[in-house]
Amino acid sequence: MKIKKGDKVKVIAGKDKGREAVVERVYPKGKKLLIQGINIYKKHIKKNEKMPQGGVVEVPRPLDSAKVMLICPKCGKTTRLGYEIAKDRKYRVCKKCKTRI
């Protein structure tokens, strides 16, 4: 997966389309991303020791990686990623401005 934790991304599909946020966690097997403040759902909680009243809690759910695009830190545009190999190391490269990320 080309997107990593800490990358700034823009949502290109779904209910949060157009919003920008930072990736909190990556699930590579399922190709999903947990993004801060994006894809929030409400979950009903029974009363327990932590919440004696019970109630409704907002929970973030993972979003498919195909629904987001990386924002290049240098040019500030949404871009696809490529790879460049130099001196036995693999670098991610912005397809628009050709800089290493």
FIMI-642344 format. One record per residue: x, y, z negated of N, C-alpha, C in turn; residue in one letter; residue number from 0. Coordinates in steps of 0.001 Angstrom, whole numbers, padded with zeros to 6 digits, always signed. Each point is the difference from the previous one (the first is absolute). Example, Ala and Ser with C-alpha at 12.3 -4.5 7.8 and 13.67 -1.06 7.14 Angstrom:
<nodes>
<node><n_x>+013190</n_x><n_y>-005690</n_y><n_z>-007800</n_z><ca_x>-000890</ca_x><ca_y>+001190</ca_y><ca_z>+000000</ca_z><c_x>+000900</c_x><c_y>+001200</c_y><c_z>+000000</c_z><type>A</type><seq>0</seq></node>
<node><n_x>-000350</n_x><n_y>+001050</n_y><n_z>+000720</n_z><ca_x>+000820</ca_x><ca_y>+001190</ca_y><ca_z>-000060</ca_z><c_x>-000770</c_x><c_y>+001090</c_y><c_z>-000730</c_z><type>S</type><seq>1</seq></node>
</nodes>
This chain:
<nodes>
<node><n_x>+000840</n_x><n_y>-001170</n_y><n_z>+000000</n_z><ca_x>-000840</ca_x><ca_y>+001170</ca_y><ca_z>+000000</ca_z><c_x>+000894</c_x><c_y>+001245</c_y><c_z>+000000</c_z><type>M</type><seq>0</seq></node>
<node><n_x>-000344</n_x><n_y>+000985</n_y><n_z>+000807</n_z><ca_x>+000851</ca_x><ca_y>+001175</ca_y><ca_z>+000183</ca_z><c_x>-000213</c_x><c_y>+001085</c_y><c_z>-001043</c_z><type>K</type><seq>1</seq></node>
<node><n_x>-001157</n_x><n_y>+000027</n_y><n_z>-000641</n_z><ca_x>-000277</ca_x><ca_y>+001023</ca_y><ca_z>-001014</ca_z><c_x>+000420</c_x><c_y>-000523</c_y><c_z>-001367</c_z><type>I</type><seq>2</seq></node>
<node><n_x>+000650</n_x><n_y>+000862</n_y><n_z>-000772</n_z><ca_x>+000527</ca_x><ca_y>-000392</ca_y><ca_z>-001297</ca_z><c_x>-000562</c_x><c_y>+000876</c_y><c_z>-001113</c_z><type>K</type><seq>3</seq></node>
<node><n_x>+000234</n_x><n_y>-000423</n_y><n_z>-001235</n_z><ca_x>-000435</ca_x><ca_y>+000751</ca_y><ca_z>-001174</ca_z><c_x>+000660</c_x><c_y>+001380</c_y><c_z>-000009</c_z><type>K</type><seq>4</seq></node>
<node><n_x>-000795</n_x><n_y>+001027</n_y><n_z>-000281</n_z><ca_x>+000533</ca_x><ca_y>+001357</ca_y><ca_z>-000052</ca_z><c_x>-000135</c_x><c_y>+000773</c_y><c_z>+001294</c_z><type>G</type><seq>5</seq></node>
<node><n_x>-000388</n_x><n_y>-000665</n_y><n_z>+001104</n_z><ca_x>-000199</ca_x><ca_y>+000674</ca_y><ca_z>+001285</ca_z><c_x>-001282</c_x><c_y>+000833</c_y><c_z>-000042</c_z><type>D</type><seq>6</seq></node>
<node><n_x>+000029</n_x><n_y>+001152</n_y><n_z>+000664</n_z><ca_x>-001208</ca_x><ca_y>+000812</ca_y><ca_z>+000134</ca_z><c_x>-000702</c_x><c_y>-000444</c_y><c_z>+001271</c_z><type>K</type><seq>7</seq></node>
<node><n_x>-001300</n_x><n_y>-000298</n_y><n_z>-000123</n_z><ca_x>-000767</ca_x><ca_y>-000511</ca_y><ca_z>+001128</ca_z><c_x>-001284</c_x><c_y>+000798</c_y><c_z>+000180</c_z><type>V</type><seq>8</seq></node>
<node><n_x>-000572</n_x><n_y>-000123</n_y><n_z>+001207</n_z><ca_x>-001282</ca_x><ca_y>+000616</ca_y><ca_z>+000315</ca_z><c_x>-000954</c_x><c_y>-001106</c_y><c_z>+000417</c_z><type>K</type><seq>9</seq></node>
<node><n_x>-001219</n_x><n_y>+000009</n_y><n_z>-000551</n_z><ca_x>-001007</ca_x><ca_y>-001010</ca_y><ca_z>+000328</ca_z><c_x>-000617</c_x><c_y>+000362</c_y><c_z>+001347</c_z><type>V</type><seq>10</seq></node>
<node><n_x>-000027</n_x><n_y>-000960</n_y><n_z>+000930</n_z><ca_x>-000512</ca_x><ca_y>+000270</ca_y><ca_z>+001349</ca_z><c_x>-001334</c_x><c_y>-000683</c_y><c_z>+000283</c_z><type>I</type><seq>11</seq></node>
<node><n_x>-000498</n_x><n_y>-000808</n_y><n_z>-000963</n_z><ca_x>-001286</ca_x><ca_y>-000676</ca_y><ca_z>+000198</ca_z><c_x>-000653</c_x><c_y>-000264</c_y><c_z>-001348</c_z><type>A</type><seq>12</seq></node>
<node><n_x>-001324</n_x><n_y>-000035</n_y><n_z>-000005</n_z><ca_x>-000732</ca_x><ca_y>-000323</ca_y><ca_z>-001215</ca_z><c_x>-000608</c_x><c_y>+001220</c_y><c_z>-000661</c_z><type>G</type><seq>13</seq></node>
<node><n_x>-000492</n_x><n_y>-000200</n_y><n_z>-001209</n_z><ca_x>-000723</ca_x><ca_y>+001071</ca_y><ca_z>-000690</ca_z><c_x>+000897</c_x><c_y>+001146</c_y><c_z>-000454</c_z><type>K</type><seq>14</seq></node>
<node><n_x>+001296</n_x><n_y>-000239</n_y><n_z>-000137</n_z><ca_x>+000947</ca_x><ca_y>+001036</ca_y><ca_z>-000420</ca_z><c_x>+000826</c_x><c_y>+000537</c_y><c_z>+001170</c_z><type>D</type><seq>15</seq></node>
<node><n_x>-000517</n_x><n_y>-000112</n_y><n_z>+001212</n_z><ca_x>+000722</ca_x><ca_y>+000422</ca_y><ca_z>+001199</ca_z><c_x>+000442</c_x><c_y>+001468</c_y><c_z>-000099</c_z><type>K</type><seq>16</seq></node>
<node><n_x>+001275</n_x><n_y>+000246</n_y><n_z>+000327</n_z><ca_x>+000545</ca_x><ca_y>+001349</ca_y><ca_z>-000018</ca_z><c_x>+000714</c_x><c_y>+000380</c_y><c_z>-001283</c_z><type>G</type><seq>17</seq></node>
<node><n_x>-000155</n_x><n_y>-000786</n_y><n_z>-001055</n_z><ca_x>+000647</ca_x><ca_y>+000321</ca_y><ca_z>-001276</ca_z><c_x>+001442</c_x><c_y>-000494</c_y><c_z>-000022</c_z><type>R</type><seq>18</seq></node>
<node><n_x>+000847</n_x><n_y>+000729</n_y><n_z>-000732</n_z><ca_x>+001412</ca_x><ca_y>-000351</ca_y><ca_z>-000121</ca_z><c_x>+000310</c_x><c_y>-000325</c_y><c_z>-001453</c_z><type>E</type><seq>19</seq></node>
<node><n_x>+000863</n_x><n_y>-001004</n_y><n_z>-000223</n_z><ca_x>+000380</ca_x><ca_y>-000395</ca_y><ca_z>-001352</ca_z><c_x>+001281</c_x><c_y>-000824</c_y><c_z>+000039</c_z><type>A</type><seq>20</seq></node>
<node><n_x>+000475</n_x><n_y>-000364</n_y><n_z>-001189</n_z><ca_x>+001240</ca_x><ca_y>-000760</ca_y><ca_z>-000137</ca_z><c_x>-000328</c_x><c_y>-001452</c_y><c_z>-000333</c_z><type>V</type><seq>21</seq></node>
<node><n_x>+000753</n_x><n_y>-000934</n_y><n_z>+000584</n_z><ca_x>-000205</ca_x><ca_y>-001430</ca_y><ca_z>-000224</ca_z><c_x>+000514</c_x><c_y>-000368</c_y><c_z>-001393</c_z><type>V</type><seq>22</seq></node>
<node><n_x>-000872</n_x><n_y>-000620</n_y><n_z>-000811</n_z><ca_x>+000377</ca_x><ca_y>-000429</ca_y><ca_z>-001349</ca_z><c_x>+000569</c_x><c_y>-001404</c_y><c_z>-000018</c_z><type>E</type><seq>23</seq></node>
<node><n_x>-000607</n_x><n_y>-000901</n_y><n_z>+000779</n_z><ca_x>+000404</ca_x><ca_y>-001400</ca_y><ca_z>-000018</ca_z><c_x>-000261</c_x><c_y>-000624</c_y><c_z>+001366</c_z><type>R</type><seq>24</seq></node>
<node><n_x>+000824</n_x><n_y>-000993</n_y><n_z>+000358</n_z><ca_x>-000130</ca_x><ca_y>-000681</ca_y><ca_z>+001283</ca_z><c_x>-000235</c_x><c_y>-001488</c_y><c_z>-000247</c_z><type>V</type><seq>25</seq></node>
<node><n_x>-000992</n_x><n_y>-000555</n_y><n_z>+000697</n_z><ca_x>-000276</ca_x><ca_y>-001434</ca_y><ca_z>-000055</ca_z><c_x>+000364</c_x><c_y>-000593</c_y><c_z>+001363</c_z><type>Y</type><seq>26</seq></node>
<node><n_x>+001241</n_x><n_y>-000456</n_y><n_z>+000197</n_z><ca_x>+000448</ca_x><ca_y>-000432</ca_y><ca_z>+001330</ca_z><c_x>-000713</c_x><c_y>-001239</c_y><c_z>+000552</c_z><type>P</type><seq>27</seq></node>
<node><n_x>-000399</n_x><n_y>-000943</n_y><n_z>-000857</n_z><ca_x>-000668</ca_x><ca_y>-001208</ca_y><ca_z>+000501</ca_z><c_x>-001346</c_x><c_y>+000329</c_y><c_z>+000627</c_z><type>K</type><seq>28</seq></node>
<node><n_x>-000756</n_x><n_y>+000874</n_y><n_z>-000630</n_z><ca_x>-001318</ca_x><ca_y>+000373</ca_y><ca_z>+000509</ca_z><c_x>+000032</c_x><c_y>+001207</c_y><c_z>+000912</c_z><type>G</type><seq>29</seq></node>
<node><n_x>+001192</n_x><n_y>+000589</n_y><n_z>+000210</n_z><ca_x>+000186</ca_x><ca_y>+001210</ca_y><ca_z>+000810</ca_z><c_x>-000917</c_x><c_y>+001121</c_y><c_z>-000483</c_z><type>K</type><seq>30</seq></node>
<node><n_x>-000007</n_x><n_y>+000207</n_y><n_z>-001315</n_z><ca_x>-000839</ca_x><ca_y>+001041</ca_y><ca_z>-000599</ca_z><c_x>+000849</c_x><c_y>+000955</c_y><c_z>-000834</c_z><type>K</type><seq>31</seq></node>
<node><n_x>-000540</n_x><n_y>+001209</n_y><n_z>-000199</n_z><ca_x>+000681</ca_x><ca_y>+001043</ca_y><ca_z>-000757</ca_z><c_x>-000934</c_x><c_y>+000556</c_y><c_z>-001057</c_z><type>L</type><seq>32</seq></node>
<node><n_x>+000541</n_x><n_y>+000273</n_y><n_z>-001187</n_z><ca_x>-000750</ca_x><ca_y>+000694</ca_y><ca_z>-001034</ca_z><c_x>+000466</c_x><c_y>+001446</c_y><c_z>+000045</c_z><type>L</type><seq>33</seq></node>
<node><n_x>-000929</n_x><n_y>+000908</n_y><n_z>+000322</n_z><ca_x>+000352</ca_x><ca_y>+001402</ca_y><ca_z>+000213</ca_z><c_x>-000687</c_x><c_y>+000852</c_y><c_z>-001059</c_z><type>I</type><seq>34</seq></node>
<node><n_x>+000778</n_x><n_y>+000900</n_y><n_z>-000584</n_z><ca_x>-000463</ca_x><ca_y>+000854</ca_y><ca_z>-001085</ca_z><c_x>-001191</c_x><c_y>+000866</c_y><c_z>+000413</c_z><type>Q</type><seq>35</seq></node>
<node><n_x>-001161</n_x><n_y>-000195</n_y><n_z>-000665</n_z><ca_x>-001181</ca_x><ca_y>+000822</ca_y><ca_z>+000236</ca_z><c_x>-000792</c_x><c_y>-000326</c_y><c_z>+001255</c_z><type>G</type><seq>36</seq></node>
<node><n_x>+000348</n_x><n_y>-001082</n_y><n_z>+000688</n_z><ca_x>-000681</ca_x><ca_y>-000387</ca_y><ca_z>+001240</ca_z><c_x>-000708</c_x><c_y>-001340</c_y><c_z>-000219</c_z><type>I</type><seq>37</seq></node>
<node><n_x>-001147</n_x><n_y>-000192</n_y><n_z>+000663</n_z><ca_x>-000782</ca_x><ca_y>-001236</ca_y><ca_z>-000050</ca_z><c_x>-000459</c_x><c_y>-000313</c_y><c_z>-001424</c_z><type>N</type><seq>38</seq></node>
<node><n_x>-000591</n_x><n_y>+000990</n_y><n_z>-000655</n_z><ca_x>-000483</ca_x><ca_y>-000141</ca_y><ca_z>-001373</ca_z><c_x>-001419</c_x><c_y>-000578</c_y><c_z>+000002</c_z><type>I</type><seq>39</seq></node>
<node><n_x>-000216</n_x><n_y>-001016</n_y><n_z>-000826</n_z><ca_x>-001316</ca_x><ca_y>-000623</ca_y><ca_z>-000154</ca_z><c_x>-000399</c_x><c_y>+000021</c_y><c_z>-001459</c_z><type>Y</type><seq>40</seq></node>
<node><n_x>-001304</n_x><n_y>-000105</n_y><n_z>-000260</n_z><ca_x>-000508</ca_x><ca_y>-000021</ca_y><ca_z>-001368</ca_z><c_x>-000227</c_x><c_y>-001442</c_y><c_z>-000428</c_z><type>K</type><seq>41</seq></node>
<node><n_x>+000430</n_x><n_y>-000310</n_y><n_z>-001232</n_z><ca_x>-000153</ca_x><ca_y>-001342</ca_y><ca_z>-000539</ca_z><c_x>-000751</c_x><c_y>+000097</c_y><c_z>-001322</c_z><type>K</type><seq>42</seq></node>
<node><n_x>-001014</n_x><n_y>-000844</n_y><n_z>-000178</n_z><ca_x>-000788</ca_x><ca_y>+000008</ca_y><ca_z>-001227</ca_z><c_x>+000668</c_x><c_y>-000920</c_y><c_z>-001023</c_z><type>H</type><seq>43</seq></node>
<node><n_x>+000236</n_x><n_y>+000529</n_y><n_z>-001193</n_z><ca_x>+000694</ca_x><ca_y>-000726</ca_y><ca_z>-001060</ca_z><c_x>-000959</c_x><c_y>-000318</c_y><c_z>-001134</c_z><type>I</type><seq>44</seq></node>
<node><n_x>+000018</n_x><n_y>-001260</n_y><n_z>-000455</n_z><ca_x>-000782</ca_x><ca_y>-000366</ca_y><ca_z>-001179</ca_z><c_x>+000649</c_x><c_y>+000605</c_y><c_z>-001229</c_z><type>K</type><seq>45</seq></node>
<node><n_x>-000747</n_x><n_y>+000153</n_y><n_z>-001063</n_z><ca_x>+000607</ca_x><ca_y>+000552</ca_y><ca_z>-001208</ca_z><c_x>+000977</c_x><c_y>-001021</c_y><c_z>-000595</c_z><type>K</type><seq>46</seq></node>
<node><n_x>+001144</n_x><n_y>+000514</n_y><n_z>-000459</n_z><ca_x>+001029</ca_x><ca_y>-000842</ca_y><ca_z>-000602</ca_z><c_x>+000760</c_x><c_y>+000829</c_y><c_z>-001031</c_z><type>N</type><seq>47</seq></node>
<node><n_x>+001119</n_x><n_y>-000501</n_y><n_z>-000493</n_z><ca_x>+000757</ca_x><ca_y>+000715</ca_y><ca_z>-001040</ca_z><c_x>+000574</c_x><c_y>+001322</c_y><c_z>+000513</c_z><type>E</type><seq>48</seq></node>
<node><n_x>+000485</n_x><n_y>-000001</n_y><n_z>+001244</n_z><ca_x>+000570</ca_x><ca_y>+001226</ca_y><ca_z>+000566</ca_z><c_x>-001074</c_x><c_y>+001044</c_y><c_z>+000294</c_z><type>K</type><seq>49</seq></node>
<node><n_x>-001126</n_x><n_y>-000470</n_y><n_z>+000532</n_z><ca_x>-001118</ca_x><ca_y>+000895</ca_y><ca_z>+000325</ca_z><c_x>-001256</c_x><c_y>-000475</c_y><c_z>-000733</c_z><type>M</type><seq>50</seq></node>
<node><n_x>-000203</n_x><n_y>+000485</n_y><n_z>-001227</n_z><ca_x>-001164</ca_x><ca_y>-000474</ca_y><ca_z>-000762</ca_z><c_x>-001348</c_x><c_y>+000350</c_y><c_z>+000635</c_z><type>P</type><seq>51</seq></node>
<node><n_x>-000044</n_x><n_y>+001051</n_y><n_z>+000831</n_z><ca_x>-001237</ca_x><ca_y>+000377</ca_y><ca_z>+000669</ca_z><c_x>-000195</c_x><c_y>-000743</c_y><c_z>+001317</c_z><type>Q</type><seq>52</seq></node>
<node><n_x>+001108</n_x><n_y>-000487</n_y><n_z>+000599</n_z><ca_x>-000081</ca_x><ca_y>-000541</ca_y><ca_z>+001347</ca_z><c_x>-000054</c_x><c_y>+001164</c_y><c_z>+000968</c_z><type>G</type><seq>53</seq></node>
<node><n_x>-000433</n_x><n_y>-000222</n_y><n_z>+001218</n_z><ca_x>-000161</ca_x><ca_y>+001113</ca_y><ca_z>+000924</ca_z><c_x>+000551</c_x><c_y>-000260</c_y><c_z>+001382</c_z><type>G</type><seq>54</seq></node>
<node><n_x>+000152</n_x><n_y>+001095</n_y><n_z>+000747</n_z><ca_x>+000459</ca_x><ca_y>-000068</ca_y><ca_z>+001380</ca_z><c_x>+001395</c_x><c_y>+000613</c_y><c_z>+000075</c_z><type>V</type><seq>55</seq></node>
<node><n_x>+000936</n_x><n_y>-000750</n_y><n_z>+000589</n_z><ca_x>+001396</ca_x><ca_y>+000433</ca_y><ca_z>+000095</ca_z><c_x>+000385</c_x><c_y>+000086</c_y><c_z>+001465</c_z><type>V</type><seq>56</seq></node>
<node><n_x>+000791</n_x><n_y>+001013</n_y><n_z>+000366</n_z><ca_x>+000496</ca_x><ca_y>+000111</ca_y><ca_z>+001374</ca_z><c_x>+001295</c_x><c_y>-000784</c_y><c_z>+000136</c_z><type>E</type><seq>57</seq></node>
<node><n_x>+000048</n_x><n_y>-000892</n_y><n_z>+001000</n_z><ca_x>+001133</ca_x><ca_y>-000892</ca_y><ca_z>+000201</ca_z><c_x>+000519</c_x><c_y>+000161</c_y><c_z>+001428</c_z><type>V</type><seq>58</seq></node>
<node><n_x>+001320</n_x><n_y>+000182</n_y><n_z>+000197</n_z><ca_x>+000539</ca_x><ca_y>+000037</ca_y><ca_z>+001360</ca_z><c_x>+000143</c_x><c_y>-001413</c_y><c_z>+000555</c_z><type>P</type><seq>59</seq></node>
<node><n_x>-000349</n_x><n_y>-000170</n_y><n_z>+001255</n_z><ca_x>+000151</ca_x><ca_y>-001296</ca_y><ca_z>+000673</ca_z><c_x>+001049</c_x><c_y>+000124</c_y><c_z>+001094</c_z><type>R</type><seq>60</seq></node>
<node><n_x>+000684</n_x><n_y>-001104</n_y><n_z>+000310</n_z><ca_x>+000997</ca_x><ca_y>+000050</ca_y><ca_z>+001072</ca_z><c_x>-000649</c_x><c_y>+000277</c_y><c_z>+001356</c_z><type>P</type><seq>61</seq></node>
<node><n_x>+000762</n_x><n_y>+000671</n_y><n_z>+000866</n_z><ca_x>-000448</ca_x><ca_y>+000378</ca_y><ca_z>+001333</ca_z><c_x>+000880</c_x><c_y>-000717</c_y><c_z>+001013</c_z><type>L</type><seq>62</seq></node>
<node><n_x>-000570</n_x><n_y>-000423</n_y><n_z>+001110</n_z><ca_x>+000774</ca_x><ca_y>-000688</ca_y><ca_z>+001023</ca_z><c_x>+001053</c_x><c_y>+000932</c_y><c_z>+000599</c_z><type>D</type><seq>63</seq></node>
<node><n_x>+001185</n_x><n_y>-000514</n_y><n_z>+000260</n_z><ca_x>+001103</ca_x><ca_y>+000830</ca_y><ca_z>+000498</ca_z><c_x>-000251</c_x><c_y>+000531</c_y><c_z>+001413</c_z><type>S</type><seq>64</seq></node>
<node><n_x>-000916</n_x><n_y>-000628</n_y><n_z>+000744</n_z><ca_x>-000313</ca_x><ca_y>+000463</ca_y><ca_z>+001352</ca_z><c_x>-000828</c_x><c_y>+001289</c_y><c_z>-000015</c_z><type>A</type><seq>65</seq></node>
<node><n_x>-000559</n_x><n_y>+000357</n_y><n_z>-001149</n_z><ca_x>-000843</ca_x><ca_y>+001187</ca_y><ca_z>-000098</ca_z><c_x>+000766</c_x><c_y>+001242</c_y><c_z>-000413</c_z><type>K</type><seq>66</seq></node>
<node><n_x>+001329</n_x><n_y>-000094</n_y><n_z>-000123</n_z><ca_x>+000806</ca_x><ca_y>+001158</ca_y><ca_z>-000399</ca_z><c_x>+001165</c_x><c_y>+000205</c_y><c_z>+000967</c_z><type>V</type><seq>67</seq></node>
<node><n_x>+000472</n_x><n_y>+001257</n_y><n_z>+000058</n_z><ca_x>+001200</ca_x><ca_y>+000322</ca_y><ca_z>+000779</ca_z><c_x>+000967</c_x><c_y>+000752</c_y><c_z>-000899</c_z><type>M</type><seq>68</seq></node>
<node><n_x>+001262</n_x><n_y>-000269</n_y><n_z>+000172</n_z><ca_x>+001034</ca_x><ca_y>+000664</ca_y><ca_z>-000782</ca_z><c_x>+000147</c_x><c_y>+001452</c_y><c_z>+000432</c_z><type>L</type><seq>69</seq></node>
<node><n_x>+000229</n_x><n_y>+000889</n_y><n_z>-000973</n_z><ca_x>+000313</ca_x><ca_y>+001394</ca_y><ca_z>+000295</ca_z><c_x>+001505</c_x><c_y>+000149</c_y><c_z>-000129</c_z><type>I</type><seq>70</seq></node>
<node><n_x>+000648</n_x><n_y>+000418</n_y><n_z>+001076</n_z><ca_x>+001456</ca_x><ca_y>+000158</ca_y><ca_z>+000025</ca_z><c_x>+000405</c_x><c_y>+001108</c_y><c_z>-000979</c_z><type>C</type><seq>71</seq></node>
<node><n_x>+000960</n_x><n_y>-000259</n_y><n_z>-000894</n_z><ca_x>+000405</ca_x><ca_y>+001039</ca_y><ca_z>-000949</ca_z><c_x>+000684</c_x><c_y>+001195</c_y><c_z>+000657</c_z><type>P</type><seq>72</seq></node>
<node><n_x>+000607</n_x><n_y>-000198</n_y><n_z>+001190</n_z><ca_x>+000698</ca_x><ca_y>+001109</ca_y><ca_z>+000650</ca_z><c_x>-000921</c_x><c_y>+000851</c_y><c_z>+000868</c_z><type>K</type><seq>73</seq></node>
<node><n_x>-000700</n_x><n_y>-000641</n_y><n_z>+000963</n_z><ca_x>-000827</ca_x><ca_y>+000778</ca_y><ca_z>+000927</ca_z><c_x>-001417</c_x><c_y>+000233</c_y><c_z>-000524</c_z><type>C</type><seq>74</seq></node>
<node><n_x>-000444</n_x><n_y>-000768</n_y><n_z>-001007</n_z><ca_x>-001311</ca_x><ca_y>+000212</ca_y><ca_z>-000606</ca_z><c_x>-001173</c_x><c_y>-000496</c_y><c_z>+000829</c_z><type>G</type><seq>75</seq></node>
<node><n_x>+000270</n_x><n_y>-000775</n_y><n_z>+001048</n_z><ca_x>-001063</ca_x><ca_y>-000519</ca_y><ca_z>+000862</ca_z><c_x>-000236</c_x><c_y>-001476</c_y><c_z>-000306</c_z><type>K</type><seq>76</seq></node>
<node><n_x>-001231</n_x><n_y>-000478</n_y><n_z>+000318</n_z><ca_x>-000258</ca_x><ca_y>-001429</ca_y><ca_z>-000117</ca_z><c_x>+000729</c_x><c_y>-000694</c_y><c_z>+001137</c_z><type>T</type><seq>77</seq></node>
<node><n_x>+000648</n_x><n_y>-001105</n_y><n_z>-000319</n_z><ca_x>+000845</ca_x><ca_y>-000647</ca_y><ca_z>+000998</ca_z><c_x>+000020</c_x><c_y>-001509</c_y><c_z>-000175</c_z><type>T</type><seq>78</seq></node>
<node><n_x>+000384</n_x><n_y>-000673</n_y><n_z>+001068</n_z><ca_x>+000271</ca_x><ca_y>-001426</ca_y><ca_z>-000080</ca_z><c_x>+001466</c_x><c_y>-000161</c_y><c_z>-000399</c_z><type>R</type><seq>79</seq></node>
<node><n_x>+000357</n_x><n_y>-001188</n_y><n_z>-000453</n_z><ca_x>+001375</ca_x><ca_y>-000243</ca_y><ca_z>-000435</ca_z><c_x>+000694</c_x><c_y>-000978</c_y><c_z>+000923</c_z><type>L</type><seq>80</seq></node>
<node><n_x>+001281</n_x><n_y>+000241</n_y><n_z>+000201</n_z><ca_x>+000841</ca_x><ca_y>-000936</ca_y><ca_z>+000712</ca_z><c_x>+001162</c_x><c_y>-000361</c_y><c_z>-000896</c_z><type>G</type><seq>81</seq></node>
<node><n_x>+000875</n_x><n_y>-000863</n_y><n_z>+000492</n_z><ca_x>+001175</ca_x><ca_y>-000387</ca_y><ca_z>-000777</ca_z><c_x>+001259</c_x><c_y>+000291</c_y><c_z>+000789</c_z><type>Y</type><seq>82</seq></node>
<node><n_x>+001067</n_x><n_y>+000269</n_y><n_z>-000738</n_z><ca_x>+001313</ca_x><ca_y>+000250</ca_y><ca_z>+000581</ca_z><c_x>+000999</c_x><c_y>-000778</c_y><c_z>-000839</c_z><type>E</type><seq>83</seq></node>
<node><n_x>+000900</n_x><n_y>-000744</n_y><n_z>+000660</n_z><ca_x>+001001</ca_x><ca_y>-000772</ca_y><ca_z>-000727</ca_z><c_x>+001351</c_x><c_y>+000672</c_y><c_z>+000177</c_z><type>I</type><seq>84</seq></node>
<node><n_x>+000637</n_x><n_y>+000319</n_y><n_z>-001144</n_z><ca_x>+001316</ca_x><ca_y>+000638</ca_y><ca_z>+000036</ca_z><c_x>+000854</c_x><c_y>-000550</c_y><c_z>-001139</c_z><type>A</type><seq>85</seq></node>
<node><n_x>+001164</n_x><n_y>-000512</n_y><n_z>+000346</n_z><ca_x>+000950</ca_x><ca_y>-000535</ca_y><ca_z>-000988</ca_z><c_x>-000655</c_x><c_y>-001014</c_y><c_z>-000943</c_z><type>K</type><seq>86</seq></node>
<node><n_x>-000606</n_x><n_y>-001018</n_y><n_z>+000566</n_z><ca_x>-000630</ca_x><ca_y>-001089</ca_y><ca_z>-000756</ca_z><c_x>-001114</c_x><c_y>+000476</c_y><c_z>-000943</c_z><type>D</type><seq>87</seq></node>
<node><n_x>-000617</n_x><n_y>+001112</n_y><n_z>+000288</n_z><ca_x>-001108</ca_x><ca_y>+000521</ca_y><ca_z>-000809</ca_z><c_x>-001138</c_x><c_y>+000390</c_y><c_z>+000928</c_z><type>R</type><seq>88</seq></node>
<node><n_x>-001223</n_x><n_y>-000235</n_y><n_z>-000453</n_z><ca_x>-001180</ca_x><ca_y>+000287</ca_y><ca_z>+000797</ca_z><c_x>-000673</c_x><c_y>+001250</c_y><c_z>-000560</c_z><type>K</type><seq>89</seq></node>
<node><n_x>-000255</n_x><n_y>+000996</n_y><n_z>+000843</n_z><ca_x>-000619</ca_x><ca_y>+001251</ca_y><ca_z>-000423</ca_z><c_x>-001351</c_x><c_y>+000167</c_y><c_z>+000675</c_z><type>Y</type><seq>90</seq></node>
<node><n_x>-000944</n_x><n_y>+000621</n_y><n_z>-000708</n_z><ca_x>-001283</ca_x><ca_y>+000361</ca_y><ca_z>+000602</ca_z><c_x>+000182</c_x><c_y>+001336</c_y><c_z>+000703</c_z><type>R</type><seq>91</seq></node>
<node><n_x>-000595</n_x><n_y>+000133</n_y><n_z>+001193</n_z><ca_x>+000187</ca_x><ca_y>+001202</ca_y><ca_z>+000813</ca_z><c_x>-001360</c_x><c_y>+000539</c_y><c_z>+000438</c_z><type>V</type><seq>92</seq></node>
<node><n_x>-000163</n_x><n_y>+001326</n_y><n_z>-000099</n_z><ca_x>-001195</ca_x><ca_y>+000680</ca_y><ca_z>+000480</ca_z><c_x>+000010</c_x><c_y>-000027</c_y><c_z>+001523</c_z><type>C</type><seq>93</seq></node>
<node><n_x>-001109</n_x><n_y>-000404</n_y><n_z>+000610</n_z><ca_x>-000073</ca_x><ca_y>-000076</ca_y><ca_z>+001464</ca_z><c_x>-000113</c_x><c_y>+001363</c_y><c_z>+000659</c_z><type>K</type><seq>94</seq></node>
<node><n_x>-000437</n_x><n_y>+001030</n_y><n_z>-000755</n_z><ca_x>-000168</ca_x><ca_y>+001333</ca_y><ca_z>+000601</ca_z><c_x>+001269</c_x><c_y>+000829</c_y><c_z>-000054</c_z><type>K</type><seq>95</seq></node>
<node><n_x>+000662</n_x><n_y>+000064</n_y><n_z>-001180</n_z><ca_x>+001182</ca_x><ca_y>+000866</ca_y><ca_z>-000104</ca_z><c_x>+001309</c_x><c_y>-000790</c_y><c_z>-000064</c_z><type>C</type><seq>96</seq></node>
<node><n_x>-000073</n_x><n_y>-001326</n_y><n_z>+000049</n_z><ca_x>+001171</ca_x><ca_y>-000896</ca_y><ca_z>+000063</ca_z><c_x>+000927</c_x><c_y>+000112</c_y><c_z>-001215</c_z><type>K</type><seq>97</seq></node>
<node><n_x>-000523</n_x><n_y>+000396</n_y><n_z>-001171</n_z><ca_x>+000832</ca_x><ca_y>+000071</ca_y><ca_z>-001198</ca_z><c_x>-000213</c_x><c_y>-001225</c_y><c_z>-000877</c_z><type>T</type><seq>98</seq></node>
<node><n_x>+001005</n_x><n_y>-000336</n_y><n_z>-000790</n_z><ca_x>-000088</ca_x><ca_y>-001121</ca_y><ca_z>-000926</ca_z><c_x>-000860</c_x><c_y>+000387</c_y><c_z>-001196</c_z><type>R</type><seq>99</seq></node>
<node><n_x>-000789</n_x><n_y>-000956</n_y><n_z>-000441</n_z><ca_x>-000878</ca_x><ca_y>+000241</ca_y><ca_z>-001156</ca_z><c_x>+000533</c_x><c_y>-000777</c_y><c_z>-001188</c_z><type>I</type><seq>100</seq></node>
</nodes>
